[in-house]
Amino acid sequence: MIRIEDMKAGCAYWVRSRNFYKKIAIWDGKEFVGMREKFKFRFRDKELHWDNGPPHGTCRPLALIG
């Protein structure tokens, strides 16, 4: 897992998250933005980095894409 202090804003990451559909998310410097699917609808959603701790940190970045 990539620590929050090593993240680069505006970059895409492979993630393990609670809600993201394709397991790819963009780090905006504060939180992750990704696609979520719920009741067959897909929409943009946000999740916090795992380092924020429970119960809010739900997204773990695994690797930088590109």
PDB file of N, CA, C, O and CB in Angstrom:
ATOM      1  N   MET A   1       0.839  -1.178   0.000  1.00  0.00           N
ATOM      2  CA  MET A   1       0.000   0.000   0.000  1.00  0.00           C
ATOM      3  C   MET A   1       0.887   1.246   0.000  1.00  0.00           C
ATOM      4  O   MET A   1       1.923   1.289   0.664  1.00  0.00           O
ATOM      5  CB  MET A   1      -0.956  -0.004   1.219  1.00  0.00           C
ATOM      6  N   ILE A   2       0.465   2.248  -0.750  1.00  0.00           N
ATOM      7  CA  ILE A   2       1.198   3.515  -0.831  1.00  0.00           C
ATOM      8  C   ILE A   2       0.686   4.440   0.269  1.00  0.00           C
ATOM      9  O   ILE A   2      -0.517   4.672   0.387  1.00  0.00           O
ATOM     10  CB  ILE A   2       1.036   4.180  -2.244  1.00  0.00           C
ATOM     11  N   ARG A   3       1.607   4.964   1.068  1.00  0.00           N
ATOM     12  CA  ARG A   3       1.223   5.847   2.172  1.00  0.00           C
ATOM     13  C   ARG A   3       0.695   7.189   1.653  1.00  0.00           C
ATOM     14  O   ARG A   3       1.038   7.617   0.551  1.00  0.00           O
ATOM     15  CB  ARG A   3       2.421   6.079   3.109  1.00  0.00           C
ATOM     16  N   ILE A   4      -0.123   7.830   2.444  1.00  0.00           N
ATOM     17  CA  ILE A   4      -0.766   9.087   2.034  1.00  0.00           C
ATOM     18  C   ILE A   4       0.277  10.168   1.722  1.00  0.00           C
ATOM     19  O   ILE A   4       0.061  10.975   0.818  1.00  0.00           O
ATOM     20  CB  ILE A   4      -1.724   9.583   3.139  1.00  0.00           C
ATOM     21  N   GLU A   5       1.387  10.201   2.440  1.00  0.00           N
ATOM     22  CA  GLU A   5       2.396  11.236   2.184  1.00  0.00           C
ATOM     23  C   GLU A   5       3.180  10.990   0.896  1.00  0.00           C
ATOM     24  O   GLU A   5       3.878  11.887   0.424  1.00  0.00           O
ATOM     25  CB  GLU A   5       3.359  11.316   3.351  1.00  0.00           C
ATOM     26  N   ASP A   6       3.079   9.797   0.323  1.00  0.00           N
ATOM     27  CA  ASP A   6       3.761   9.480  -0.933  1.00  0.00           C
ATOM     28  C   ASP A   6       2.859   9.603  -2.164  1.00  0.00           C
ATOM     29  O   ASP A   6       3.296   9.324  -3.281  1.00  0.00           O
ATOM     30  CB  ASP A   6       4.318   8.084  -0.863  1.00  0.00           C
ATOM     31  N   MET A   7       1.614  10.015  -1.969  1.00  0.00           N
ATOM     32  CA  MET A   7       0.654  10.129  -3.066  1.00  0.00           C
ATOM     33  C   MET A   7       0.935  11.377  -3.893  1.00  0.00           C
ATOM     34  O   MET A   7       1.442  12.374  -3.379  1.00  0.00           O
ATOM     35  CB  MET A   7      -0.787  10.162  -2.525  1.00  0.00           C
ATOM     36  N   LYS A   8       0.597  11.313  -5.195  1.00  0.00           N
ATOM     37  CA  LYS A   8       0.767  12.440  -6.108  1.00  0.00           C
ATOM     38  C   LYS A   8      -0.606  12.884  -6.608  1.00  0.00           C
ATOM     39  O   LYS A   8      -1.332  12.097  -7.216  1.00  0.00           O
ATOM     40  CB  LYS A   8       1.700  12.061  -7.302  1.00  0.00           C
ATOM     41  N   ALA A   9      -0.956  14.129  -6.354  1.00  0.00           N
ATOM     42  CA  ALA A   9      -2.255  14.663  -6.768  1.00  0.00           C
ATOM     43  C   ALA A   9      -2.390  14.640  -8.282  1.00  0.00           C
ATOM     44  O   ALA A   9      -1.445  14.957  -9.005  1.00  0.00           O
ATOM     45  CB  ALA A   9      -2.443  16.092  -6.243  1.00  0.00           C
ATOM     46  N   GLY A  10      -3.576  14.261  -8.758  1.00  0.00           N
ATOM     47  CA  GLY A  10      -3.862  14.225 -10.175  1.00  0.00           C
ATOM     48  C   GLY A  10      -3.469  12.929 -10.858  1.00  0.00           C
ATOM     49  O   GLY A  10      -3.675  12.782 -12.063  1.00  0.00           O
ATOM     50  N   CYS A  11      -2.906  11.984 -10.112  1.00  0.00           N
ATOM     51  CA  CYS A  11      -2.466  10.707 -10.692  1.00  0.00           C
ATOM     52  C   CYS A  11      -3.507   9.612 -10.455  1.00  0.00           C
ATOM     53  O   CYS A  11      -4.276   9.646  -9.494  1.00  0.00           O
ATOM     54  CB  CYS A  11      -1.107  10.282 -10.095  1.00  0.00           C
ATOM     55  N   ALA A  12      -3.499   8.637 -11.373  1.00  0.00           N
ATOM     56  CA  ALA A  12      -4.405   7.488 -11.268  1.00  0.00           C
ATOM     57  C   ALA A  12      -3.696   6.337 -10.557  1.00  0.00           C
ATOM     58  O   ALA A  12      -2.493   6.135 -10.722  1.00  0.00           O
ATOM     59  CB  ALA A  12      -4.898   7.039 -12.675  1.00  0.00           C
ATOM     60  N   TYR A  13      -4.462   5.591  -9.766  1.00  0.00           N
ATOM     61  CA  TYR A  13      -3.922   4.482  -8.990  1.00  0.00           C
ATOM     62  C   TYR A  13      -4.826   3.254  -9.108  1.00  0.00           C
ATOM     63  O   TYR A  13      -6.047   3.367  -9.225  1.00  0.00           O
ATOM     64  CB  TYR A  13      -3.759   4.888  -7.514  1.00  0.00           C
ATOM     65  N   TRP A  14      -4.187   2.069  -9.074  1.00  0.00           N
ATOM     66  CA  TRP A  14      -4.934   0.836  -8.851  1.00  0.00           C
ATOM     67  C   TRP A  14      -5.229   0.824  -7.369  1.00  0.00           C
ATOM     68  O   TRP A  14      -4.326   1.048  -6.563  1.00  0.00           O
ATOM     69  CB  TRP A  14      -4.137  -0.464  -9.320  1.00  0.00           C
ATOM     70  N   VAL A  15      -6.470   0.568  -6.988  1.00  0.00           N
ATOM     71  CA  VAL A  15      -6.850   0.635  -5.581  1.00  0.00           C
ATOM     72  C   VAL A  15      -7.661  -0.594  -5.152  1.00  0.00           C
ATOM     73  O   VAL A  15      -8.258  -1.291  -5.972  1.00  0.00           O
ATOM     74  CB  VAL A  15      -7.651   1.907  -5.316  1.00  0.00           C
ATOM     75  N   ARG A  16      -7.659  -0.825  -3.861  1.00  0.00           N
ATOM     76  CA  ARG A  16      -8.581  -1.769  -3.246  1.00  0.00           C
ATOM     77  C   ARG A  16      -9.496  -0.913  -2.391  1.00  0.00           C
ATOM     78  O   ARG A  16      -9.058  -0.293  -1.421  1.00  0.00           O
ATOM     79  CB  ARG A  16      -7.832  -2.899  -2.395  1.00  0.00           C
ATOM     80  N   SER A  17     -10.769  -0.881  -2.755  1.00  0.00           N
ATOM     81  CA  SER A  17     -11.688   0.033  -2.091  1.00  0.00           C
ATOM     82  C   SER A  17     -13.015  -0.646  -1.787  1.00  0.00           C
ATOM     83  O   SER A  17     -13.294  -1.751  -2.252  1.00  0.00           O
ATOM     84  CB  SER A  17     -11.916   1.271  -2.948  1.00  0.00           C
ATOM     85  N   ARG A  18     -13.813   0.037  -1.006  1.00  0.00           N
ATOM     86  CA  ARG A  18     -15.115  -0.505  -0.637  1.00  0.00           C
ATOM     87  C   ARG A  18     -16.128  -0.373  -1.773  1.00  0.00           C
ATOM     88  O   ARG A  18     -16.949  -1.269  -1.971  1.00  0.00           O
ATOM     89  CB  ARG A  18     -15.637   0.196   0.608  1.00  0.00           C
ATOM     90  N   ASN A  19     -16.082   0.727  -2.520  1.00  0.00           N
ATOM     91  CA  ASN A  19     -17.171   1.002  -3.452  1.00  0.00           C
ATOM     92  C   ASN A  19     -16.805   1.177  -4.917  1.00  0.00           C
ATOM     93  O   ASN A  19     -17.690   1.085  -5.768  1.00  0.00           O
ATOM     94  CB  ASN A  19     -17.848   2.191  -3.021  1.00  0.00           C
ATOM     95  N   PHE A  20     -15.563   1.423  -5.249  1.00  0.00           N
ATOM     96  CA  PHE A  20     -15.246   1.730  -6.641  1.00  0.00           C
ATOM     97  C   PHE A  20     -15.442   0.520  -7.541  1.00  0.00           C
ATOM     98  O   PHE A  20     -15.096  -0.605  -7.178  1.00  0.00           O
ATOM     99  CB  PHE A  20     -13.818   2.234  -6.757  1.00  0.00           C
ATOM    100  N   TYR A  21     -15.994   0.765  -8.702  1.00  0.00           N
ATOM    101  CA  TYR A  21     -16.404  -0.275  -9.644  1.00  0.00           C
ATOM    102  C   TYR A  21     -15.231  -0.941 -10.348  1.00  0.00           C
ATOM    103  O   TYR A  21     -15.138  -2.168 -10.333  1.00  0.00           O
ATOM    104  CB  TYR A  21     -17.331   0.305 -10.669  1.00  0.00           C
ATOM    105  N   LYS A  22     -14.349  -0.193 -10.952  1.00  0.00           N
ATOM    106  CA  LYS A  22     -13.257  -0.751 -11.742  1.00  0.00           C
ATOM    107  C   LYS A  22     -11.930  -0.804 -10.985  1.00  0.00           C
ATOM    108  O   LYS A  22     -10.917  -1.222 -11.546  1.00  0.00           O
ATOM    109  CB  LYS A  22     -13.084   0.053 -12.997  1.00  0.00           C
ATOM    110  N   LYS A  23     -11.925  -0.396  -9.748  1.00  0.00           N
ATOM    111  CA  LYS A  23     -10.732  -0.421  -8.906  1.00  0.00           C
ATOM    112  C   LYS A  23      -9.613   0.473  -9.420  1.00  0.00           C
ATOM    113  O   LYS A  23      -8.432   0.213  -9.189  1.00  0.00           O
ATOM    114  CB  LYS A  23     -10.227  -1.826  -8.788  1.00  0.00           C
ATOM    115  N   ILE A  24     -10.001   1.523 -10.116  1.00  0.00           N
ATOM    116  CA  ILE A  24      -9.076   2.569 -10.535  1.00  0.00           C
ATOM    117  C   ILE A  24      -9.632   3.884  -9.991  1.00  0.00           C
ATOM    118  O   ILE A  24     -10.831   4.146 -10.087  1.00  0.00           O
ATOM    119  CB  ILE A  24      -8.901   2.610 -12.116  1.00  0.00           C
ATOM    120  N   ALA A  25      -8.750   4.707  -9.420  1.00  0.00           N
ATOM    121  CA  ALA A  25      -9.214   5.972  -8.853  1.00  0.00           C
ATOM    122  C   ALA A  25      -8.147   7.044  -9.050  1.00  0.00           C
ATOM    123  O   ALA A  25      -6.962   6.744  -9.200  1.00  0.00           O
ATOM    124  CB  ALA A  25      -9.554   5.811  -7.348  1.00  0.00           C
ATOM    125  N   ILE A  26      -8.590   8.298  -9.045  1.00  0.00           N
ATOM    126  CA  ILE A  26      -7.713   9.463  -9.160  1.00  0.00           C
ATOM    127  C   ILE A  26      -7.571  10.084  -7.774  1.00  0.00           C
ATOM    128  O   ILE A  26      -8.562  10.306  -7.078  1.00  0.00           O
ATOM    129  CB  ILE A  26      -8.274  10.508 -10.196  1.00  0.00           C
ATOM    130  N   TRP A  27      -6.340  10.357  -7.383  1.00  0.00           N
ATOM    131  CA  TRP A  27      -6.077  11.030  -6.113  1.00  0.00           C
ATOM    132  C   TRP A  27      -6.084  12.535  -6.369  1.00  0.00           C
ATOM    133  O   TRP A  27      -5.295  13.026  -7.177  1.00  0.00           O
ATOM    134  CB  TRP A  27      -4.708  10.564  -5.486  1.00  0.00           C
ATOM    135  N   ASP A  28      -6.963  13.271  -5.692  1.00  0.00           N
ATOM    136  CA  ASP A  28      -7.055  14.713  -5.936  1.00  0.00           C
ATOM    137  C   ASP A  28      -6.264  15.543  -4.919  1.00  0.00           C
ATOM    138  O   ASP A  28      -6.354  16.771  -4.909  1.00  0.00           O
ATOM    139  CB  ASP A  28      -8.508  15.141  -5.916  1.00  0.00           C
ATOM    140  N   GLY A  29      -5.503  14.876  -4.080  1.00  0.00           N
ATOM    141  CA  GLY A  29      -4.723  15.566  -3.053  1.00  0.00           C
ATOM    142  C   GLY A  29      -5.360  15.469  -1.686  1.00  0.00           C
ATOM    143  O   GLY A  29      -4.702  15.697  -0.671  1.00  0.00           O
ATOM    144  N   LYS A  30      -6.638  15.133  -1.652  1.00  0.00           N
ATOM    145  CA  LYS A  30      -7.371  15.008  -0.387  1.00  0.00           C
ATOM    146  C   LYS A  30      -8.113  13.681  -0.302  1.00  0.00           C
ATOM    147  O   LYS A  30      -8.193  13.076   0.767  1.00  0.00           O
ATOM    148  CB  LYS A  30      -8.357  16.163  -0.227  1.00  0.00           C
ATOM    149  N   GLU A  31      -8.659  13.230  -1.438  1.00  0.00           N
ATOM    150  CA  GLU A  31      -9.427  11.984  -1.463  1.00  0.00           C
ATOM    151  C   GLU A  31      -9.383  11.371  -2.856  1.00  0.00           C
ATOM    152  O   GLU A  31      -8.941  12.006  -3.814  1.00  0.00           O
ATOM    153  CB  GLU A  31     -10.890  12.232  -1.030  1.00  0.00           C
ATOM    154  N   PHE A  32      -9.843  10.141  -2.955  1.00  0.00           N
ATOM    155  CA  PHE A  32      -9.898   9.441  -4.231  1.00  0.00           C
ATOM    156  C   PHE A  32     -11.230   9.682  -4.913  1.00  0.00           C
ATOM    157  O   PHE A  32     -12.273   9.742  -4.261  1.00  0.00           O
ATOM    158  CB  PHE A  32      -9.665   7.944  -4.036  1.00  0.00           C
ATOM    159  N   VAL A  33     -11.189   9.818  -6.227  1.00  0.00           N
ATOM    160  CA  VAL A  33     -12.395   9.965  -7.038  1.00  0.00           C
ATOM    161  C   VAL A  33     -12.418   8.777  -7.995  1.00  0.00           C
ATOM    162  O   VAL A  33     -11.448   8.526  -8.710  1.00  0.00           O
ATOM    163  CB  VAL A  33     -12.426  11.352  -7.817  1.00  0.00           C
ATOM    164  N   GLY A  34     -13.524   8.055  -8.003  1.00  0.00           N
ATOM    165  CA  GLY A  34     -13.655   6.888  -8.863  1.00  0.00           C
ATOM    166  C   GLY A  34     -15.108   6.631  -9.229  1.00  0.00           C
ATOM    167  O   GLY A  34     -16.007   7.354  -8.799  1.00  0.00           O
ATOM    168  N   MET A  35     -15.324   5.599 -10.023  1.00  0.00           N
ATOM    169  CA  MET A  35     -16.681   5.238 -10.443  1.00  0.00           C
ATOM    170  C   MET A  35     -17.257   4.179  -9.507  1.00  0.00           C
ATOM    171  O   MET A  35     -16.576   3.225  -9.129  1.00  0.00           O
ATOM    172  CB  MET A  35     -16.683   4.725 -11.903  1.00  0.00           C
ATOM    173  N   ARG A  36     -18.505   4.364  -9.148  1.00  0.00           N
ATOM    174  CA  ARG A  36     -19.211   3.444  -8.261  1.00  0.00           C
ATOM    175  C   ARG A  36     -20.446   2.920  -8.982  1.00  0.00           C
ATOM    176  O   ARG A  36     -21.054   3.630  -9.783  1.00  0.00           O
ATOM    177  CB  ARG A  36     -19.602   4.139  -6.922  1.00  0.00           C
ATOM    178  N   GLU A  37     -20.810   1.688  -8.696  1.00  0.00           N
ATOM    179  CA  GLU A  37     -22.036   1.118  -9.254  1.00  0.00           C
ATOM    180  C   GLU A  37     -22.958   0.733  -8.104  1.00  0.00           C
ATOM    181  O   GLU A  37     -22.552   0.068  -7.151  1.00  0.00           O
ATOM    182  CB  GLU A  37     -21.727  -0.119 -10.162  1.00  0.00           C
ATOM    183  N   LYS A  38     -24.214   1.171  -8.220  1.00  0.00           N
ATOM    184  CA  LYS A  38     -25.212   0.867  -7.188  1.00  0.00           C
ATOM    185  C   LYS A  38     -26.565   0.756  -7.869  1.00  0.00           C
ATOM    186  O   LYS A  38     -27.004   1.687  -8.546  1.00  0.00           O
ATOM    187  CB  LYS A  38     -25.235   1.963  -6.059  1.00  0.00           C
ATOM    188  N   PHE A  39     -27.224  -0.377  -7.692  1.00  0.00           N
ATOM    189  CA  PHE A  39     -28.530  -0.631  -8.315  1.00  0.00           C
ATOM    190  C   PHE A  39     -28.480  -0.430  -9.831  1.00  0.00           C
ATOM    191  O   PHE A  39     -29.391   0.152 -10.419  1.00  0.00           O
ATOM    192  CB  PHE A  39     -29.597   0.287  -7.703  1.00  0.00           C
ATOM    193  N   LYS A  40     -27.401  -0.921 -10.456  1.00  0.00           N
ATOM    194  CA  LYS A  40     -27.178  -0.861 -11.898  1.00  0.00           C
ATOM    195  C   LYS A  40     -26.910   0.544 -12.441  1.00  0.00           C
ATOM    196  O   LYS A  40     -26.861   0.735 -13.656  1.00  0.00           O
ATOM    197  CB  LYS A  40     -28.358  -1.433 -12.597  1.00  0.00           C
ATOM    198  N   PHE A  41     -26.739   1.511 -11.570  1.00  0.00           N
ATOM    199  CA  PHE A  41     -26.384   2.869 -11.982  1.00  0.00           C
ATOM    200  C   PHE A  41     -24.914   3.099 -11.649  1.00  0.00           C
ATOM    201  O   PHE A  41     -24.436   2.674 -10.597  1.00  0.00           O
ATOM    202  CB  PHE A  41     -27.296   3.936 -11.280  1.00  0.00           C
ATOM    203  N   ARG A  42     -24.201   3.774 -12.548  1.00  0.00           N
ATOM    204  CA  ARG A  42     -22.802   4.115 -12.311  1.00  0.00           C
ATOM    205  C   ARG A  42     -22.683   5.627 -12.161  1.00  0.00           C
ATOM    206  O   ARG A  42     -23.273   6.395 -12.922  1.00  0.00           O
ATOM    207  CB  ARG A  42     -21.893   3.596 -13.467  1.00  0.00           C
ATOM    208  N   PHE A  43     -21.916   6.027 -11.175  1.00  0.00           N
ATOM    209  CA  PHE A  43     -21.742   7.447 -10.908  1.00  0.00           C
ATOM    210  C   PHE A  43     -20.403   7.692 -10.229  1.00  0.00           C
ATOM    211  O   PHE A  43     -19.801   6.768  -9.683  1.00  0.00           O
ATOM    212  CB  PHE A  43     -22.892   7.982 -10.040  1.00  0.00           C
ATOM    213  N   ARG A  44     -19.941   8.926 -10.264  1.00  0.00           N
ATOM    214  CA  ARG A  44     -18.682   9.314  -9.643  1.00  0.00           C
ATOM    215  C   ARG A  44     -18.885   9.404  -8.136  1.00  0.00           C
ATOM    216  O   ARG A  44     -19.902   9.910  -7.662  1.00  0.00           O
ATOM    217  CB  ARG A  44     -18.166  10.663 -10.218  1.00  0.00           C
ATOM    218  N   ASP A  45     -17.900   8.906  -7.392  1.00  0.00           N
ATOM    219  CA  ASP A  45     -17.984   8.928  -5.938  1.00  0.00           C
ATOM    220  C   ASP A  45     -16.589   9.184  -5.373  1.00  0.00           C
ATOM    221  O   ASP A  45     -15.600   9.142  -6.104  1.00  0.00           O
ATOM    222  CB  ASP A  45     -18.577   7.593  -5.387  1.00  0.00           C
ATOM    223  N   LYS A  46     -16.517   9.447  -4.080  1.00  0.00           N
ATOM    224  CA  LYS A  46     -15.244   9.733  -3.422  1.00  0.00           C
ATOM    225  C   LYS A  46     -15.056   8.802  -2.228  1.00  0.00           C
ATOM    226  O   LYS A  46     -16.019   8.401  -1.573  1.00  0.00           O
ATOM    227  CB  LYS A  46     -15.178  11.212  -2.973  1.00  0.00           C
ATOM    228  N   GLU A  47     -13.799   8.469  -1.962  1.00  0.00           N
ATOM    229  CA  GLU A  47     -13.437   7.697  -0.777  1.00  0.00           C
ATOM    230  C   GLU A  47     -12.144   8.269  -0.213  1.00  0.00           C
ATOM    231  O   GLU A  47     -11.329   8.832  -0.944  1.00  0.00           O
ATOM    232  CB  GLU A  47     -13.281   6.175  -1.112  1.00  0.00           C
ATOM    233  N   LEU A  48     -11.969   8.121   1.086  1.00  0.00           N
ATOM    234  CA  LEU A  48     -10.769   8.615   1.750  1.00  0.00           C
ATOM    235  C   LEU A  48      -9.679   7.551   1.792  1.00  0.00           C
ATOM    236  O   LEU A  48      -9.958   6.353   1.736  1.00  0.00           O
ATOM    237  CB  LEU A  48     -11.101   9.079   3.162  1.00  0.00           C
ATOM    238  N   HIS A  49      -8.449   8.004   1.891  1.00  0.00           N
ATOM    239  CA  HIS A  49      -7.284   7.122   1.974  1.00  0.00           C
ATOM    240  C   HIS A  49      -7.365   6.284   3.259  1.00  0.00           C
ATOM    241  O   HIS A  49      -7.861   6.745   4.287  1.00  0.00           O
ATOM    242  CB  HIS A  49      -5.958   7.950   1.936  1.00  0.00           C
ATOM    243  N   TRP A  50      -6.876   5.066   3.174  1.00  0.00           N
ATOM    244  CA  TRP A  50      -6.875   4.132   4.296  1.00  0.00           C
ATOM    245  C   TRP A  50      -6.168   4.712   5.530  1.00  0.00           C
ATOM    246  O   TRP A  50      -6.548   4.400   6.658  1.00  0.00           O
ATOM    247  CB  TRP A  50      -6.206   2.825   3.881  1.00  0.00           C
ATOM    248  N   ASP A  51      -5.156   5.544   5.328  1.00  0.00           N
ATOM    249  CA  ASP A  51      -4.407   6.140   6.438  1.00  0.00           C
ATOM    250  C   ASP A  51      -5.255   7.081   7.292  1.00  0.00           C
ATOM    251  O   ASP A  51      -4.848   7.433   8.399  1.00  0.00           O
ATOM    252  CB  ASP A  51      -3.211   6.891   5.903  1.00  0.00           C
ATOM    253  N   ASN A  52      -6.422   7.493   6.803  1.00  0.00           N
ATOM    254  CA  ASN A  52      -7.306   8.343   7.608  1.00  0.00           C
ATOM    255  C   ASN A  52      -7.930   7.567   8.762  1.00  0.00           C
ATOM    256  O   ASN A  52      -8.479   8.164   9.688  1.00  0.00           O
ATOM    257  CB  ASN A  52      -8.406   8.944   6.733  1.00  0.00           C
ATOM    258  N   GLY A  53      -7.848   6.260   8.710  1.00  0.00           N
ATOM    259  CA  GLY A  53      -8.313   5.411   9.802  1.00  0.00           C
ATOM    260  C   GLY A  53      -9.800   5.127   9.754  1.00  0.00           C
ATOM    261  O   GLY A  53     -10.551   5.766   9.016  1.00  0.00           O
ATOM    262  N   PRO A  54     -10.213   4.148  10.560  1.00  0.00           N
ATOM    263  CA  PRO A  54     -11.621   3.753  10.588  1.00  0.00           C
ATOM    264  C   PRO A  54     -12.469   4.834  11.235  1.00  0.00           C
ATOM    265  O   PRO A  54     -11.971   5.568  12.089  1.00  0.00           O
ATOM    266  CB  PRO A  54     -11.796   2.426  11.338  1.00  0.00           C
ATOM    267  N   PRO A  55     -13.711   4.954  10.862  1.00  0.00           N
ATOM    268  CA  PRO A  55     -14.419   4.194   9.833  1.00  0.00           C
ATOM    269  C   PRO A  55     -14.383   4.864   8.464  1.00  0.00           C
ATOM    270  O   PRO A  55     -15.036   4.397   7.531  1.00  0.00           O
ATOM    271  CB  PRO A  55     -15.849   3.985  10.250  1.00  0.00           C
ATOM    272  N   HIS A  56     -13.630   5.950   8.333  1.00  0.00           N
ATOM    273  CA  HIS A  56     -13.698   6.742   7.102  1.00  0.00           C
ATOM    274  C   HIS A  56     -12.725   6.321   6.004  1.00  0.00           C
ATOM    275  O   HIS A  56     -13.052   6.416   4.821  1.00  0.00           O
ATOM    276  CB  HIS A  56     -13.454   8.160   7.428  1.00  0.00           C
ATOM    277  N   GLY A  57     -11.542   5.862   6.379  1.00  0.00           N
ATOM    278  CA  GLY A  57     -10.556   5.458   5.377  1.00  0.00           C
ATOM    279  C   GLY A  57     -10.919   4.114   4.758  1.00  0.00           C
ATOM    280  O   GLY A  57     -10.802   3.079   5.414  1.00  0.00           O
ATOM    281  N   THR A  58     -11.360   4.119   3.500  1.00  0.00           N
ATOM    282  CA  THR A  58     -11.870   2.896   2.875  1.00  0.00           C
ATOM    283  C   THR A  58     -11.154   2.532   1.580  1.00  0.00           C
ATOM    284  O   THR A  58     -11.537   1.568   0.917  1.00  0.00           O
ATOM    285  CB  THR A  58     -13.337   3.043   2.603  1.00  0.00           C
ATOM    286  N   CYS A  59     -10.131   3.277   1.211  1.00  0.00           N
ATOM    287  CA  CYS A  59      -9.470   3.051  -0.073  1.00  0.00           C
ATOM    288  C   CYS A  59      -7.957   2.898   0.120  1.00  0.00           C
ATOM    289  O   CYS A  59      -7.301   3.763   0.700  1.00  0.00           O
ATOM    290  CB  CYS A  59      -9.772   4.213  -1.048  1.00  0.00           C
ATOM    291  N   ARG A  60      -7.413   1.767  -0.383  1.00  0.00           N
ATOM    292  CA  ARG A  60      -5.980   1.502  -0.274  1.00  0.00           C
ATOM    293  C   ARG A  60      -5.338   1.532  -1.653  1.00  0.00           C
ATOM    294  O   ARG A  60      -5.643   0.682  -2.490  1.00  0.00           O
ATOM    295  CB  ARG A  60      -5.725   0.143   0.408  1.00  0.00           C
ATOM    296  N   PRO A  61      -4.451   2.501  -1.910  1.00  0.00           N
ATOM    297  CA  PRO A  61      -3.756   2.538  -3.205  1.00  0.00           C
ATOM    298  C   PRO A  61      -2.689   1.452  -3.277  1.00  0.00           C
ATOM    299  O   PRO A  61      -1.879   1.308  -2.360  1.00  0.00           O
ATOM    300  CB  PRO A  61      -3.116   3.923  -3.439  1.00  0.00           C
ATOM    301  N   LEU A  62      -2.690   0.693  -4.362  1.00  0.00           N
ATOM    302  CA  LEU A  62      -1.749  -0.409  -4.505  1.00  0.00           C
ATOM    303  C   LEU A  62      -0.596  -0.062  -5.442  1.00  0.00           C
ATOM    304  O   LEU A  62       0.545  -0.448  -5.191  1.00  0.00           O
ATOM    305  CB  LEU A  62      -2.470  -1.640  -5.012  1.00  0.00           C
ATOM    306  N   ALA A  63      -0.887   0.666  -6.521  1.00  0.00           N
ATOM    307  CA  ALA A  63       0.157   1.007  -7.490  1.00  0.00           C
ATOM    308  C   ALA A  63      -0.259   2.221  -8.313  1.00  0.00           C
ATOM    309  O   ALA A  63      -1.438   2.421  -8.605  1.00  0.00           O
ATOM    310  CB  ALA A  63       0.453  -0.191  -8.418  1.00  0.00           C
ATOM    311  N   LEU A  64       0.731   3.023  -8.678  1.00  0.00           N
ATOM    312  CA  LEU A  64       0.530   4.165  -9.559  1.00  0.00           C
ATOM    313  C   LEU A  64       0.364   3.629 -10.981  1.00  0.00           C
ATOM    314  O   LEU A  64       1.111   2.746 -11.403  1.00  0.00           O
ATOM    315  CB  LEU A  64       1.727   5.184  -9.463  1.00  0.00           C
ATOM    316  N   ILE A  65      -0.603   4.156 -11.710  1.00  0.00           N
ATOM    317  CA  ILE A  65      -0.819   3.743 -13.095  1.00  0.00           C
ATOM    318  C   ILE A  65      -0.029   4.677 -14.004  1.00  0.00           C
ATOM    319  O   ILE A  65      -0.143   5.898 -13.898  1.00  0.00           O
ATOM    320  CB  ILE A  65      -2.340   3.756 -13.463  1.00  0.00           C
ATOM    321  N   GLY A  66       0.757   4.109 -14.881  1.00  0.00           N
ATOM    322  CA  GLY A  66       1.498   4.897 -15.847  1.00  0.00           C
ATOM    323  C   GLY A  66       2.814   5.226 -15.366  1.00  0.00           C
ATOM    324  O   GLY A  66       3.578   5.893 -16.064  1.00  0.00           O
TER     325      GLY A  66
END
